[in-house]
Amino acid sequence: MEMSTEDRFIASDLLIFAKSGVRNVSLLITETTTPFVREALLNQLIQGVQLHAQVFNFLYAHGVYPSHSVERVIQGNIRDAQIALSKPIHQ
């Protein structure tokens, strides 16, 4: 069963948020001097990487991110952009 457009967008957003979280926590770790805070951030980093892997694997299993085929990724991005552009803008 193929994912709906809305589900693809939501899951893709979650993947982006997880990736951003990993980047942000990584930066914070390099700025921290307190061992307790560093350990807490390392735990958050591990959880963020695990969440990213879980969401990516879900999307990959549903054919949303065929990461081994650049052409299919680009085609999917174009399709999703066309769908997004066809939606009405709510004000």
Backbone hydrogen bonds, N-H to C=O, Kabsch-Sander energy under -0.5 kcal/mol:
donor,donor_aa,acceptor,acceptor_aa,energy
8,R,4,S,-2.4
9,F,5,T,-2.5
10,I,6,E,-2.6
11,A,7,D,-2.7
12,S,8,R,-2.5
13,D,9,F,-2.5
14,L,10,I,-2.3
15,L,11,A,-2.1
16,I,12,S,-2.2
17,F,13,D,-2.8
18,A,14,L,-2.5
19,K,15,L,-2.3
20,S,16,I,-2.6
21,G,17,F,-2.4
22,V,18,A,-2.1
23,R,19,K,-2.1
24,N,20,S,-2.8
25,V,21,G,-2.7
26,S,22,V,-2.2
27,L,23,R,-2.1
28,L,24,N,-2.3
29,I,25,V,-2.3
30,T,26,S,-1.4
31,E,27,L,-0.8
31,E,28,L,-0.8
32,T,28,L,-0.7
32,T,29,I,-0.8
38,R,34,T,-2.8
39,E,35,P,-2.4
40,A,36,F,-2.1
41,L,37,V,-2.6
42,L,38,R,-2.4
43,N,39,E,-2.1
44,Q,40,A,-2.0
45,L,41,L,-2.6
46,I,42,L,-2.4
47,Q,43,N,-2.2
48,G,44,Q,-2.5
49,V,45,L,-2.6
50,Q,46,I,-2.3
51,L,47,Q,-2.5
52,H,48,G,-2.6
53,A,49,V,-2.4
54,Q,50,Q,-2.4
55,V,51,L,-2.7
56,F,52,H,-2.9
57,N,53,A,-2.8
58,F,54,Q,-1.9
59,L,55,V,-2.6
60,Y,56,F,-3.2
61,A,57,N,-2.5
62,H,58,F,-1.3
63,G,60,Y,-1.7
64,V,59,L,-2.7
65,Y,59,L,-0.6
67,S,65,Y,-2.5
69,S,66,P,-2.6
73,V,69,S,-2.1
74,I,70,V,-2.6
75,Q,71,E,-2.4
76,G,72,R,-2.3
77,N,73,V,-2.4
78,I,74,I,-2.5
79,R,75,Q,-2.5
80,D,76,G,-2.7
81,A,77,N,-2.4
82,Q,78,I,-2.5
83,I,79,R,-2.2
84,A,80,D,-2.6
85,L,81,A,-2.5
86,S,82,Q,-1.2
87,K,83,I,-0.6
87,K,84,A,-1.0
90,H,88,P,-0.5
